[in-house]
Amino acid sequence: YLVRRGWDVAQVGDVELPRSRSLIVYPSNGHATAKKLSSQLGFAMEQRSNVRQVTVLLGRDAAELPMLKAGGG
C-alpha cells in the first residue's frame, strides 16, 4: 500500500508481542512526514527521542483496514 503511494519502505520486521493499536513513531525532525502518513492511514503519532526515522508500528487494528488487505486500495 505504501510503496504504491510513493513511500520508500526500507524495512519490514516482526515482533514477539504484537501491538493492539498501530502507531507512527518519529524523531523531532520527522513530524511533517509522520503527519502525512497519519492522515493517509489514520494511525496515532508519537514523537520519540530514541528513534532515528519515521516508523509505522502495525498493530492488530491494521488487519481490519480494507486498504491494507491483500489487493486493497
PDB file of N, CA, C, O and CB in Angstrom:
ATOM      1  N   TYR A   1       0.818  -1.194   0.000  1.00  0.00           N
ATOM      2  CA  TYR A   1       0.000   0.000   0.000  1.00  0.00           C
ATOM      3  C   TYR A   1       0.866   1.264   0.000  1.00  0.00           C
ATOM      4  O   TYR A   1       0.648   2.176  -0.797  1.00  0.00           O
ATOM      5  CB  TYR A   1      -0.933  -0.005   1.205  1.00  0.00           C
ATOM      6  N   LEU A   2       1.827   1.302   0.883  1.00  0.00           N
ATOM      7  CA  LEU A   2       2.676   2.495   0.979  1.00  0.00           C
ATOM      8  C   LEU A   2       3.569   2.667  -0.237  1.00  0.00           C
ATOM      9  O   LEU A   2       3.725   3.783  -0.733  1.00  0.00           O
ATOM     10  CB  LEU A   2       3.529   2.428   2.227  1.00  0.00           C
ATOM     11  N   VAL A   3       4.157   1.587  -0.726  1.00  0.00           N
ATOM     12  CA  VAL A   3       5.023   1.668  -1.893  1.00  0.00           C
ATOM     13  C   VAL A   3       4.244   2.168  -3.102  1.00  0.00           C
ATOM     14  O   VAL A   3       4.755   2.976  -3.878  1.00  0.00           O
ATOM     15  CB  VAL A   3       5.654   0.304  -2.191  1.00  0.00           C
ATOM     16  N   ARG A   4       3.013   1.696  -3.267  1.00  0.00           N
ATOM     17  CA  ARG A   4       2.176   2.133  -4.398  1.00  0.00           C
ATOM     18  C   ARG A   4       1.841   3.614  -4.319  1.00  0.00           C
ATOM     19  O   ARG A   4       1.454   4.210  -5.325  1.00  0.00           O
ATOM     20  CB  ARG A   4       0.887   1.322  -4.446  1.00  0.00           C
ATOM     21  N   ARG A   5       1.979   4.213  -3.158  1.00  0.00           N
ATOM     22  CA  ARG A   5       1.685   5.632  -2.976  1.00  0.00           C
ATOM     23  C   ARG A   5       2.941   6.484  -2.859  1.00  0.00           C
ATOM     24  O   ARG A   5       2.893   7.623  -2.395  1.00  0.00           O
ATOM     25  CB  ARG A   5       0.832   5.824  -1.752  1.00  0.00           C
ATOM     26  N   GLY A   6       4.066   5.916  -3.285  1.00  0.00           N
ATOM     27  CA  GLY A   6       5.297   6.687  -3.362  1.00  0.00           C
ATOM     28  C   GLY A   6       6.155   6.713  -2.107  1.00  0.00           C
ATOM     29  O   GLY A   6       7.147   7.440  -2.058  1.00  0.00           O
ATOM     30  N   TRP A   7       5.798   5.944  -1.103  1.00  0.00           N
ATOM     31  CA  TRP A   7       6.602   5.908   0.117  1.00  0.00           C
ATOM     32  C   TRP A   7       7.754   4.943  -0.056  1.00  0.00           C
ATOM     33  O   TRP A   7       7.599   3.886  -0.668  1.00  0.00           O
ATOM     34  CB  TRP A   7       5.747   5.510   1.332  1.00  0.00           C
ATOM     35  N   ASP A   8       8.909   5.299   0.480  1.00  0.00           N
ATOM     36  CA  ASP A   8      10.083   4.442   0.457  1.00  0.00           C
ATOM     37  C   ASP A   8      10.030   3.543   1.681  1.00  0.00           C
ATOM     38  O   ASP A   8      10.304   3.991   2.795  1.00  0.00           O
ATOM     39  CB  ASP A   8      11.401   5.278   0.425  1.00  0.00           C
ATOM     40  N   VAL A   9       9.686   2.295   1.485  1.00  0.00           N
ATOM     41  CA  VAL A   9       9.592   1.346   2.586  1.00  0.00           C
ATOM     42  C   VAL A   9      10.924   0.618   2.660  1.00  0.00           C
ATOM     43  O   VAL A   9      11.242  -0.212   1.808  1.00  0.00           O
ATOM     44  CB  VAL A   9       8.393   0.342   2.395  1.00  0.00           C
ATOM     45  N   ALA A  10      11.698   0.941   3.690  1.00  0.00           N
ATOM     46  CA  ALA A  10      13.050   0.428   3.779  1.00  0.00           C
ATOM     47  C   ALA A  10      13.134  -0.960   4.396  1.00  0.00           C
ATOM     48  O   ALA A  10      14.004  -1.751   4.033  1.00  0.00           O
ATOM     49  CB  ALA A  10      13.886   1.370   4.565  1.00  0.00           C
ATOM     50  N   GLN A  11      12.234  -1.261   5.329  1.00  0.00           N
ATOM     51  CA  GLN A  11      12.407  -2.492   6.079  1.00  0.00           C
ATOM     52  C   GLN A  11      11.075  -2.926   6.680  1.00  0.00           C
ATOM     53  O   GLN A  11      10.260  -2.100   7.090  1.00  0.00           O
ATOM     54  CB  GLN A  11      13.467  -2.312   7.179  1.00  0.00           C
ATOM     55  N   VAL A  12      10.876  -4.228   6.723  1.00  0.00           N
ATOM     56  CA  VAL A  12       9.702  -4.797   7.365  1.00  0.00           C
ATOM     57  C   VAL A  12      10.217  -5.799   8.392  1.00  0.00           C
ATOM     58  O   VAL A  12      11.116  -6.588   8.102  1.00  0.00           O
ATOM     59  CB  VAL A  12       8.724  -5.474   6.320  1.00  0.00           C
ATOM     60  N   GLY A  13       9.646  -5.764   9.586  1.00  0.00           N
ATOM     61  CA  GLY A  13      10.113  -6.677  10.622  1.00  0.00           C
ATOM     62  C   GLY A  13       8.954  -7.236  11.420  1.00  0.00           C
ATOM     63  O   GLY A  13       7.806  -6.823  11.259  1.00  0.00           O
ATOM     64  N   ASP A  14       9.276  -8.180  12.282  1.00  0.00           N
ATOM     65  CA  ASP A  14       8.294  -8.815  13.153  1.00  0.00           C
ATOM     66  C   ASP A  14       8.699  -8.584  14.611  1.00  0.00           C
ATOM     67  O   ASP A  14       9.866  -8.340  14.916  1.00  0.00           O
ATOM     68  CB  ASP A  14       8.174 -10.341  12.843  1.00  0.00           C
ATOM     69  N   VAL A  15       7.728  -8.663  15.485  1.00  0.00           N
ATOM     70  CA  VAL A  15       7.979  -8.543  16.920  1.00  0.00           C
ATOM     71  C   VAL A  15       7.411  -9.768  17.622  1.00  0.00           C
ATOM     72  O   VAL A  15       6.539 -10.453  17.087  1.00  0.00           O
ATOM     73  CB  VAL A  15       7.354  -7.235  17.494  1.00  0.00           C
ATOM     74  N   GLU A  16       7.910 -10.039  18.819  1.00  0.00           N
ATOM     75  CA  GLU A  16       7.405 -11.183  19.572  1.00  0.00           C
ATOM     76  C   GLU A  16       6.013 -10.930  20.123  1.00  0.00           C
ATOM     77  O   GLU A  16       5.159 -11.816  20.083  1.00  0.00           O
ATOM     78  CB  GLU A  16       8.350 -11.520  20.707  1.00  0.00           C
ATOM     79  N   LEU A  17       5.776  -9.729  20.636  1.00  0.00           N
ATOM     80  CA  LEU A  17       4.477  -9.381  21.203  1.00  0.00           C
ATOM     81  C   LEU A  17       3.788  -8.350  20.314  1.00  0.00           C
ATOM     82  O   LEU A  17       4.226  -7.202  20.248  1.00  0.00           O
ATOM     83  CB  LEU A  17       4.632  -8.839  22.645  1.00  0.00           C
ATOM     84  N   PRO A  18       2.719  -8.746  19.633  1.00  0.00           N
ATOM     85  CA  PRO A  18       2.035  -7.808  18.745  1.00  0.00           C
ATOM     86  C   PRO A  18       1.339  -6.687  19.520  1.00  0.00           C
ATOM     87  O   PRO A  18       0.924  -6.861  20.666  1.00  0.00           O
ATOM     88  CB  PRO A  18       1.018  -8.550  17.889  1.00  0.00           C
ATOM     89  N   ARG A  19       1.228  -5.556  18.871  1.00  0.00           N
ATOM     90  CA  ARG A  19       0.534  -4.396  19.424  1.00  0.00           C
ATOM     91  C   ARG A  19      -0.959  -4.536  19.133  1.00  0.00           C
ATOM     92  O   ARG A  19      -1.345  -5.179  18.157  1.00  0.00           O
ATOM     93  CB  ARG A  19       1.098  -3.063  18.829  1.00  0.00           C
ATOM     94  N   SER A  20      -1.778  -3.952  19.956  1.00  0.00           N
ATOM     95  CA  SER A  20      -3.210  -3.944  19.672  1.00  0.00           C
ATOM     96  C   SER A  20      -3.567  -2.782  18.744  1.00  0.00           C
ATOM     97  O   SER A  20      -4.463  -2.906  17.908  1.00  0.00           O
ATOM     98  CB  SER A  20      -4.019  -3.853  20.980  1.00  0.00           C
ATOM     99  N   ARG A  21      -2.870  -1.655  18.889  1.00  0.00           N
ATOM    100  CA  ARG A  21      -3.147  -0.471  18.074  1.00  0.00           C
ATOM    101  C   ARG A  21      -1.898  -0.053  17.306  1.00  0.00           C
ATOM    102  O   ARG A  21      -0.789  -0.112  17.835  1.00  0.00           O
ATOM    103  CB  ARG A  21      -3.649   0.693  18.956  1.00  0.00           C
ATOM    104  N   SER A  22      -2.080   0.363  16.079  1.00  0.00           N
ATOM    105  CA  SER A  22      -0.969   0.837  15.255  1.00  0.00           C
ATOM    106  C   SER A  22      -0.532   2.222  15.720  1.00  0.00           C
ATOM    107  O   SER A  22      -1.321   2.982  16.281  1.00  0.00           O
ATOM    108  CB  SER A  22      -1.368   0.868  13.759  1.00  0.00           C
ATOM    109  N   LEU A  23       0.740   2.532  15.476  1.00  0.00           N
ATOM    110  CA  LEU A  23       1.301   3.799  15.928  1.00  0.00           C
ATOM    111  C   LEU A  23       2.414   4.215  14.984  1.00  0.00           C
ATOM    112  O   LEU A  23       3.189   3.383  14.511  1.00  0.00           O
ATOM    113  CB  LEU A  23       1.824   3.692  17.382  1.00  0.00           C
ATOM    114  N   ILE A  24       2.482   5.506  14.717  1.00  0.00           N
ATOM    115  CA  ILE A  24       3.576   6.072  13.935  1.00  0.00           C
ATOM    116  C   ILE A  24       4.494   6.785  14.919  1.00  0.00           C
ATOM    117  O   ILE A  24       4.079   7.736  15.581  1.00  0.00           O
ATOM    118  CB  ILE A  24       3.052   7.052  12.806  1.00  0.00           C
ATOM    119  N   VAL A  25       5.739   6.330  15.015  1.00  0.00           N
ATOM    120  CA  VAL A  25       6.711   6.991  15.885  1.00  0.00           C
ATOM    121  C   VAL A  25       7.694   7.749  15.001  1.00  0.00           C
ATOM    122  O   VAL A  25       8.003   7.328  13.886  1.00  0.00           O
ATOM    123  CB  VAL A  25       7.456   5.959  16.806  1.00  0.00           C
ATOM    124  N   TYR A  26       8.181   8.880  15.524  1.00  0.00           N
ATOM    125  CA  TYR A  26       9.046   9.719  14.703  1.00  0.00           C
ATOM    126  C   TYR A  26      10.006  10.539  15.567  1.00  0.00           C
ATOM    127  O   TYR A  26       9.709  10.842  16.723  1.00  0.00           O
ATOM    128  CB  TYR A  26       8.203  10.647  13.827  1.00  0.00           C
ATOM    129  N   PRO A  27      11.174  10.899  14.987  1.00  0.00           N
ATOM    130  CA  PRO A  27      12.104  11.771  15.690  1.00  0.00           C
ATOM    131  C   PRO A  27      11.632  13.226  15.572  1.00  0.00           C
ATOM    132  O   PRO A  27      10.681  13.511  14.845  1.00  0.00           O
ATOM    133  CB  PRO A  27      13.543  11.608  15.125  1.00  0.00           C
ATOM    134  N   SER A  28      12.282  14.126  16.271  1.00  0.00           N
ATOM    135  CA  SER A  28      11.847  15.529  16.278  1.00  0.00           C
ATOM    136  C   SER A  28      11.816  16.145  14.886  1.00  0.00           C
ATOM    137  O   SER A  28      10.999  17.028  14.629  1.00  0.00           O
ATOM    138  CB  SER A  28      12.759  16.347  17.166  1.00  0.00           C
ATOM    139  N   ASN A  29      12.676  15.706  13.991  1.00  0.00           N
ATOM    140  CA  ASN A  29      12.688  16.277  12.642  1.00  0.00           C
ATOM    141  C   ASN A  29      11.759  15.545  11.664  1.00  0.00           C
ATOM    142  O   ASN A  29      11.789  15.827  10.467  1.00  0.00           O
ATOM    143  CB  ASN A  29      14.098  16.261  12.100  1.00  0.00           C
ATOM    144  N   GLY A  30      10.945  14.621  12.151  1.00  0.00           N
ATOM    145  CA  GLY A  30      10.084  13.837  11.264  1.00  0.00           C
ATOM    146  C   GLY A  30       8.601  14.110  11.398  1.00  0.00           C
ATOM    147  O   GLY A  30       7.783  13.336  10.901  1.00  0.00           O
ATOM    148  N   HIS A  31       8.236  15.203  12.065  1.00  0.00           N
ATOM    149  CA  HIS A  31       6.822  15.473  12.323  1.00  0.00           C
ATOM    150  C   HIS A  31       5.994  15.597  11.038  1.00  0.00           C
ATOM    151  O   HIS A  31       4.907  15.025  10.949  1.00  0.00           O
ATOM    152  CB  HIS A  31       6.687  16.743  13.135  1.00  0.00           C
ATOM    153  N   ALA A  32       6.490  16.325  10.060  1.00  0.00           N
ATOM    154  CA  ALA A  32       5.719  16.536   8.822  1.00  0.00           C
ATOM    155  C   ALA A  32       5.458  15.211   8.104  1.00  0.00           C
ATOM    156  O   ALA A  32       4.350  14.970   7.627  1.00  0.00           O
ATOM    157  CB  ALA A  32       6.464  17.507   7.880  1.00  0.00           C
ATOM    158  N   THR A  33       6.469  14.360   8.029  1.00  0.00           N
ATOM    159  CA  THR A  33       6.307  13.059   7.373  1.00  0.00           C
ATOM    160  C   THR A  33       5.332  12.187   8.154  1.00  0.00           C
ATOM    161  O   THR A  33       4.464  11.538   7.569  1.00  0.00           O
ATOM    162  CB  THR A  33       7.667  12.344   7.234  1.00  0.00           C
ATOM    163  N   ALA A  34       5.479  12.173   9.476  1.00  0.00           N
ATOM    164  CA  ALA A  34       4.580  11.374  10.315  1.00  0.00           C
ATOM    165  C   ALA A  34       3.146  11.852  10.175  1.00  0.00           C
ATOM    166  O   ALA A  34       2.223  11.039  10.126  1.00  0.00           O
ATOM    167  CB  ALA A  34       5.013  11.436  11.786  1.00  0.00           C
ATOM    168  N   LYS A  35       2.952  13.151  10.110  1.00  0.00           N
ATOM    169  CA  LYS A  35       1.606  13.704   9.974  1.00  0.00           C
ATOM    170  C   LYS A  35       0.981  13.302   8.634  1.00  0.00           C
ATOM    171  O   LYS A  35      -0.206  12.983   8.564  1.00  0.00           O
ATOM    172  CB  LYS A  35       1.645  15.238  10.103  1.00  0.00           C
ATOM    173  N   LYS A  36       1.789  13.320   7.579  1.00  0.00           N
ATOM    174  CA  LYS A  36       1.290  12.916   6.262  1.00  0.00           C
ATOM    175  C   LYS A  36       0.873  11.440   6.274  1.00  0.00           C
ATOM    176  O   LYS A  36      -0.186  11.085   5.757  1.00  0.00           O
ATOM    177  CB  LYS A  36       2.369  13.161   5.176  1.00  0.00           C
ATOM    178  N   LEU A  37       1.708  10.592   6.863  1.00  0.00           N
ATOM    179  CA  LEU A  37       1.366   9.174   6.975  1.00  0.00           C
ATOM    180  C   LEU A  37       0.110   8.977   7.819  1.00  0.00           C
ATOM    181  O   LEU A  37      -0.769   8.191   7.467  1.00  0.00           O
ATOM    182  CB  LEU A  37       2.535   8.389   7.582  1.00  0.00           C
ATOM    183  N   SER A  38       0.037   9.695   8.927  1.00  0.00           N
ATOM    184  CA  SER A  38      -1.116   9.582   9.818  1.00  0.00           C
ATOM    185  C   SER A  38      -2.405   9.957   9.102  1.00  0.00           C
ATOM    186  O   SER A  38      -3.439   9.319   9.302  1.00  0.00           O
ATOM    187  CB  SER A  38      -0.926  10.466  11.048  1.00  0.00           C
ATOM    188  N   SER A  39      -2.346  10.990   8.267  1.00  0.00           N
ATOM    189  CA  SER A  39      -3.556  11.396   7.553  1.00  0.00           C
ATOM    190  C   SER A  39      -3.980  10.348   6.523  1.00  0.00           C
ATOM    191  O   SER A  39      -5.171  10.210   6.240  1.00  0.00           O
ATOM    192  CB  SER A  39      -3.335  12.743   6.864  1.00  0.00           C
ATOM    193  N   GLN A  40      -3.027   9.613   5.962  1.00  0.00           N
ATOM    194  CA  GLN A  40      -3.352   8.577   4.976  1.00  0.00           C
ATOM    195  C   GLN A  40      -3.812   7.282   5.627  1.00  0.00           C
ATOM    196  O   GLN A  40      -4.676   6.588   5.092  1.00  0.00           O
ATOM    197  CB  GLN A  40      -2.150   8.302   4.095  1.00  0.00           C
ATOM    198  N   LEU A  41      -3.235   6.952   6.785  1.00  0.00           N
ATOM    199  CA  LEU A  41      -3.516   5.667   7.413  1.00  0.00           C
ATOM    200  C   LEU A  41      -4.484   5.752   8.588  1.00  0.00           C
ATOM    201  O   LEU A  41      -5.146   4.769   8.922  1.00  0.00           O
ATOM    202  CB  LEU A  41      -2.241   5.054   7.874  1.00  0.00           C
ATOM    203  N   GLY A  42      -4.568   6.912   9.209  1.00  0.00           N
ATOM    204  CA  GLY A  42      -5.448   7.067  10.359  1.00  0.00           C
ATOM    205  C   GLY A  42      -4.851   6.578  11.671  1.00  0.00           C
ATOM    206  O   GLY A  42      -5.580   6.376  12.642  1.00  0.00           O
ATOM    207  N   PHE A  43      -3.537   6.384  11.716  1.00  0.00           N
ATOM    208  CA  PHE A  43      -2.881   5.916  12.932  1.00  0.00           C
ATOM    209  C   PHE A  43      -2.423   7.098  13.773  1.00  0.00           C
ATOM    210  O   PHE A  43      -2.118   8.169  13.249  1.00  0.00           O
ATOM    211  CB  PHE A  43      -1.690   5.009  12.591  1.00  0.00           C
ATOM    212  N   ALA A  44      -2.379   6.888  15.082  1.00  0.00           N
ATOM    213  CA  ALA A  44      -1.883   7.904  16.005  1.00  0.00           C
ATOM    214  C   ALA A  44      -0.383   8.103  15.777  1.00  0.00           C
ATOM    215  O   ALA A  44       0.296   7.247  15.210  1.00  0.00           O
ATOM    216  CB  ALA A  44      -2.171   7.500  17.483  1.00  0.00           C
ATOM    217  N   MET A  45       0.117   9.264  16.238  1.00  0.00           N
ATOM    218  CA  MET A  45       1.532   9.601  16.116  1.00  0.00           C
ATOM    219  C   MET A  45       2.120   9.836  17.500  1.00  0.00           C
ATOM    220  O   MET A  45       1.420  10.247  18.426  1.00  0.00           O
ATOM    221  CB  MET A  45       1.730  10.849  15.218  1.00  0.00           C
ATOM    222  N   GLU A  46       3.421   9.569  17.625  1.00  0.00           N
ATOM    223  CA  GLU A  46       4.109   9.830  18.888  1.00  0.00           C
ATOM    224  C   GLU A  46       5.571  10.163  18.607  1.00  0.00           C
ATOM    225  O   GLU A  46       6.290   9.366  18.003  1.00  0.00           O
ATOM    226  CB  GLU A  46       3.997   8.611  19.847  1.00  0.00           C
ATOM    227  N   GLN A  47       6.007  11.338  19.046  1.00  0.00           N
ATOM    228  CA  GLN A  47       7.420  11.692  18.902  1.00  0.00           C
ATOM    229  C   GLN A  47       8.218  10.965  19.977  1.00  0.00           C
ATOM    230  O   GLN A  47       7.820  10.917  21.141  1.00  0.00           O
ATOM    231  CB  GLN A  47       7.630  13.239  19.001  1.00  0.00           C
ATOM    232  N   ARG A  48       9.355  10.398  19.565  1.00  0.00           N
ATOM    233  CA  ARG A  48      10.224   9.682  20.500  1.00  0.00           C
ATOM    234  C   ARG A  48      11.672  10.088  20.250  1.00  0.00           C
ATOM    235  O   ARG A  48      12.120  10.174  19.107  1.00  0.00           O
ATOM    236  CB  ARG A  48      10.051   8.142  20.357  1.00  0.00           C
ATOM    237  N   SER A  49      12.376  10.328  21.315  1.00  0.00           N
ATOM    238  CA  SER A  49      13.776  10.748  21.187  1.00  0.00           C
ATOM    239  C   SER A  49      14.704   9.597  20.808  1.00  0.00           C
ATOM    240  O   SER A  49      15.816   9.839  20.341  1.00  0.00           O
ATOM    241  CB  SER A  49      14.249  11.370  22.486  1.00  0.00           C
ATOM    242  N   ASN A  50      14.275   8.359  20.998  1.00  0.00           N
ATOM    243  CA  ASN A  50      15.137   7.208  20.729  1.00  0.00           C
ATOM    244  C   ASN A  50      14.951   6.604  19.337  1.00  0.00           C
ATOM    245  O   ASN A  50      15.453   5.510  19.078  1.00  0.00           O
ATOM    246  CB  ASN A  50      14.888   6.153  21.757  1.00  0.00           C
ATOM    247  N   VAL A  51      14.248   7.283  18.441  1.00  0.00           N
ATOM    248  CA  VAL A  51      14.106   6.785  17.063  1.00  0.00           C
ATOM    249  C   VAL A  51      14.811   7.732  16.103  1.00  0.00           C
ATOM    250  O   VAL A  51      14.890   8.936  16.349  1.00  0.00           O
ATOM    251  CB  VAL A  51      12.605   6.635  16.673  1.00  0.00           C
ATOM    252  N   ARG A  52      15.321   7.178  15.007  1.00  0.00           N
ATOM    253  CA  ARG A  52      16.059   7.989  14.039  1.00  0.00           C
ATOM    254  C   ARG A  52      15.300   8.217  12.743  1.00  0.00           C
ATOM    255  O   ARG A  52      15.723   9.014  11.905  1.00  0.00           O
ATOM    256  CB  ARG A  52      17.372   7.339  13.733  1.00  0.00           C
ATOM    257  N   GLN A  53      14.180   7.521  12.575  1.00  0.00           N
ATOM    258  CA  GLN A  53      13.398   7.675  11.346  1.00  0.00           C
ATOM    259  C   GLN A  53      11.929   7.464  11.669  1.00  0.00           C
ATOM    260  O   GLN A  53      11.580   6.904  12.708  1.00  0.00           O
ATOM    261  CB  GLN A  53      13.871   6.677  10.246  1.00  0.00           C
ATOM    262  N   VAL A  54      11.092   7.911  10.783  1.00  0.00           N
ATOM    263  CA  VAL A  54       9.656   7.686  10.931  1.00  0.00           C
ATOM    264  C   VAL A  54       9.396   6.201  10.749  1.00  0.00           C
ATOM    265  O   VAL A  54       9.845   5.592   9.777  1.00  0.00           O
ATOM    266  CB  VAL A  54       8.830   8.535   9.905  1.00  0.00           C
ATOM    267  N   THR A  55       8.664   5.626  11.694  1.00  0.00           N
ATOM    268  CA  THR A  55       8.419   4.191  11.681  1.00  0.00           C
ATOM    269  C   THR A  55       6.949   3.913  11.962  1.00  0.00           C
ATOM    270  O   THR A  55       6.373   4.475  12.894  1.00  0.00           O
ATOM    271  CB  THR A  55       9.311   3.474  12.710  1.00  0.00           C
ATOM    272  N   VAL A  56       6.350   3.055  11.166  1.00  0.00           N
ATOM    273  CA  VAL A  56       4.968   2.638  11.382  1.00  0.00           C
ATOM    274  C   VAL A  56       4.995   1.300  12.101  1.00  0.00           C
ATOM    275  O   VAL A  56       5.503   0.308  11.577  1.00  0.00           O
ATOM    276  CB  VAL A  56       4.175   2.542  10.032  1.00  0.00           C
ATOM    277  N   LEU A  57       4.445   1.286  13.299  1.00  0.00           N
ATOM    278  CA  LEU A  57       4.335   0.053  14.076  1.00  0.00           C
ATOM    279  C   LEU A  57       2.913  -0.468  13.883  1.00  0.00           C
ATOM    280  O   LEU A  57       1.966   0.071  14.455  1.00  0.00           O
ATOM    281  CB  LEU A  57       4.666   0.291  15.609  1.00  0.00           C
ATOM    282  N   LEU A  58       2.770  -1.501  13.088  1.00  0.00           N
ATOM    283  CA  LEU A  58       1.439  -2.020  12.792  1.00  0.00           C
ATOM    284  C   LEU A  58       0.916  -2.859  13.951  1.00  0.00           C
ATOM    285  O   LEU A  58       1.620  -3.709  14.497  1.00  0.00           O
ATOM    286  CB  LEU A  58       1.462  -2.850  11.504  1.00  0.00           C
ATOM    287  N   GLY A  59      -0.321  -2.602  14.304  1.00  0.00           N
ATOM    288  CA  GLY A  59      -0.992  -3.367  15.342  1.00  0.00           C
ATOM    289  C   GLY A  59      -2.078  -4.237  14.749  1.00  0.00           C
ATOM    290  O   GLY A  59      -2.287  -4.258  13.536  1.00  0.00           O
ATOM    291  N   ARG A  60      -2.761  -4.951  15.615  1.00  0.00           N
ATOM    292  CA  ARG A  60      -3.856  -5.818  15.157  1.00  0.00           C
ATOM    293  C   ARG A  60      -4.956  -5.030  14.458  1.00  0.00           C
ATOM    294  O   ARG A  60      -5.635  -5.561  13.579  1.00  0.00           O
ATOM    295  CB  ARG A  60      -4.447  -6.585  16.334  1.00  0.00           C
ATOM    296  N   ASP A  61      -5.138  -3.772  14.838  1.00  0.00           N
ATOM    297  CA  ASP A  61      -6.182  -2.958  14.219  1.00  0.00           C
ATOM    298  C   ASP A  61      -5.956  -2.771  12.723  1.00  0.00           C
ATOM    299  O   ASP A  61      -6.916  -2.556  11.983  1.00  0.00           O
ATOM    300  CB  ASP A  61      -6.257  -1.605  14.898  1.00  0.00           C
ATOM    301  N   ALA A  62      -4.704  -2.846  12.258  1.00  0.00           N
ATOM    302  CA  ALA A  62      -4.408  -2.655  10.842  1.00  0.00           C
ATOM    303  C   ALA A  62      -4.982  -3.770   9.980  1.00  0.00           C
ATOM    304  O   ALA A  62      -5.269  -3.550   8.803  1.00  0.00           O
ATOM    305  CB  ALA A  62      -2.914  -2.567  10.634  1.00  0.00           C
ATOM    306  N   ALA A  63      -5.149  -4.938  10.531  1.00  0.00           N
ATOM    307  CA  ALA A  63      -5.684  -6.066   9.768  1.00  0.00           C
ATOM    308  C   ALA A  63      -7.110  -5.818   9.307  1.00  0.00           C
ATOM    309  O   ALA A  63      -7.573  -6.449   8.357  1.00  0.00           O
ATOM    310  CB  ALA A  63      -5.631  -7.331  10.597  1.00  0.00           C
ATOM    311  N   GLU A  64      -7.805  -4.912   9.965  1.00  0.00           N
ATOM    312  CA  GLU A  64      -9.183  -4.619   9.602  1.00  0.00           C
ATOM    313  C   GLU A  64      -9.335  -3.522   8.555  1.00  0.00           C
ATOM    314  O   GLU A  64     -10.436  -3.290   8.055  1.00  0.00           O
ATOM    315  CB  GLU A  64      -9.936  -4.238  10.817  1.00  0.00           C
ATOM    316  N   LEU A  65      -8.231  -2.841   8.220  1.00  0.00           N
ATOM    317  CA  LEU A  65      -8.306  -1.752   7.248  1.00  0.00           C
ATOM    318  C   LEU A  65      -8.338  -2.300   5.826  1.00  0.00           C
ATOM    319  O   LEU A  65      -7.396  -2.976   5.412  1.00  0.00           O
ATOM    320  CB  LEU A  65      -7.119  -0.794   7.421  1.00  0.00           C
ATOM    321  N   PRO A  66      -9.396  -2.025   5.071  1.00  0.00           N
ATOM    322  CA  PRO A  66      -9.500  -2.551   3.704  1.00  0.00           C
ATOM    323  C   PRO A  66      -8.300  -2.195   2.843  1.00  0.00           C
ATOM    324  O   PRO A  66      -7.880  -2.999   2.012  1.00  0.00           O
ATOM    325  CB  PRO A  66     -10.756  -2.035   3.046  1.00  0.00           C
ATOM    326  N   MET A  67      -7.740  -1.001   3.027  1.00  0.00           N
ATOM    327  CA  MET A  67      -6.627  -0.566   2.202  1.00  0.00           C
ATOM    328  C   MET A  67      -5.359  -1.386   2.430  1.00  0.00           C
ATOM    329  O   MET A  67      -4.485  -1.428   1.564  1.00  0.00           O
ATOM    330  CB  MET A  67      -6.343   0.883   2.463  1.00  0.00           C
ATOM    331  N   LEU A  68      -5.253  -2.031   3.577  1.00  0.00           N
ATOM    332  CA  LEU A  68      -4.045  -2.806   3.885  1.00  0.00           C
ATOM    333  C   LEU A  68      -4.230  -4.305   3.664  1.00  0.00           C
ATOM    334  O   LEU A  68      -3.276  -5.070   3.807  1.00  0.00           O
ATOM    335  CB  LEU A  68      -3.628  -2.558   5.318  1.00  0.00           C
ATOM    336  N   LYS A  69      -5.422  -4.727   3.324  1.00  0.00           N
ATOM    337  CA  LYS A  69      -5.630  -6.139   2.998  1.00  0.00           C
ATOM    338  C   LYS A  69      -5.067  -6.434   1.621  1.00  0.00           C
ATOM    339  O   LYS A  69      -4.933  -5.525   0.802  1.00  0.00           O
ATOM    340  CB  LYS A  69      -7.130  -6.509   3.058  1.00  0.00           C
ATOM    341  N   ALA A  70      -4.740  -7.671   1.356  1.00  0.00           N
ATOM    342  CA  ALA A  70      -4.157  -8.057   0.071  1.00  0.00           C
ATOM    343  C   ALA A  70      -5.001  -7.522  -1.080  1.00  0.00           C
ATOM    344  O   ALA A  70      -6.204  -7.770  -1.159  1.00  0.00           O
ATOM    345  CB  ALA A  70      -4.029  -9.589  -0.028  1.00  0.00           C
ATOM    346  N   GLY A  71      -4.342  -6.782  -1.969  1.00  0.00           N
ATOM    347  CA  GLY A  71      -5.024  -6.227  -3.141  1.00  0.00           C
ATOM    348  C   GLY A  71      -5.830  -4.992  -2.860  1.00  0.00           C
ATOM    349  O   GLY A  71      -6.454  -4.451  -3.774  1.00  0.00           O
ATOM    350  N   GLY A  72      -5.843  -4.523  -1.634  1.00  0.00           N
ATOM    351  CA  GLY A  72      -6.648  -3.359  -1.280  1.00  0.00           C
ATOM    352  C   GLY A  72      -6.012  -2.055  -1.705  1.00  0.00           C
ATOM    353  O   GLY A  72      -4.802  -1.953  -1.907  1.00  0.00           O
ATOM    354  N   GLY A  73      -6.900  -1.031  -1.835  1.00  0.00           N
ATOM    355  CA  GLY A  73      -6.584   0.362  -2.057  1.00  0.00           C
ATOM    356  C   GLY A  73      -5.513   0.726  -2.920  1.00  0.00           C
ATOM    357  O   GLY A  73      -5.247   1.913  -3.106  1.00  0.00           O
TER     358      GLY A  73
END
